[in-house]
Amino acid sequence: MRRWRRVTLDAQRRQQALRMSIMKKALKALAIAGVAVLGFVANGKAQVQQSISVSLTVYNQSDTGVRPLRVSTRDVIENLAGTNVPSGKLWLIMPTDPRPDENGNIGAFLRVTDSRGNILVDTTSDSFNIYQTSSSQSGTRTYAWNQFSLSFGGLGAELYGTATWSKDLHGPGGQGSFHCSVNGHCGIGGITAGEMPCVGSISVGAPRPAN
C-alpha cells in the first residue's frame, strides 16, 4: 500500500512539474509576443516619403574677399552617408498626419538610398529637424514658416523660409509637396570658414507611402 501511494505521489509530482513547465513556456511566449506588439506600436507609425532637393549658395569668407560656394543635394548625401553614393537618392520621410509638437518639430527625417533603393542611412532628431512654429491653411494648401536644421558629417546649416505646401486629398498623407526659398547660415568642415551666410531653395516632391 505504501509503495502504491509513493508511486501515485511521484506521478502527481511529475504531472504538476509538467504543468508548471508548460505554463512557464506559455508565459514566456506571451511576454515575447507582448514585446513584439509594443515594438510595433512604438515604430509602426504610418509614414510617407518624398524626394527632396537642396540648392544653396554659401558666401564664404576668404583672405581675398567673399567666394560663393554651391551646396547641392549631392553634398548633402555625401555628408550624411559619409561617402559618395553613385545614383544615390535623398528622401524626406514624414508622418502621414504630421502635427508639430510643443517645439514646432513636425517629426520629419532624411534618408539616403542607393541605386537599388536600399536604405543606407536615416537621420535622427539630433542631426535633422523641420520646425513649423507658424502656419495657416486653406483647402489643400498650407503656408508655413519653416526652419530646416541640419548637422551631420561636416555639414551644418540653419535655414529659414516660408514654404507653400500643396497636398493631394486623395494622396497617401503627409503635408504635401513644396518649394521654399530659404536663407540662413551654412558651413562645410574643411571648406568654409565656419558657418557663413547663405541663400537658396529646398524642394520636395509629392508624397508616396514609405518603404
Secondary structure, 3 states (H helix, E strand, C coil): CHHHHHHHHHHHHHHHHHHHHHHHHHHHHHHHHHHHHHHHHHHCCCEEEEEEEEEEEEEEEECCEEEEEEEEHHHHHHHHHCCCCCCCEEEEEEECCCCCCCCCECCCEEEEECCCCCEEEECCCCCEEEEEEEEEEECCEEEEEEEEEEEECCEEEEEEEEEEEECCCCCCCCCCEEEEEEEEEEEECCCCCCCEEEEEEEEECCCEECC
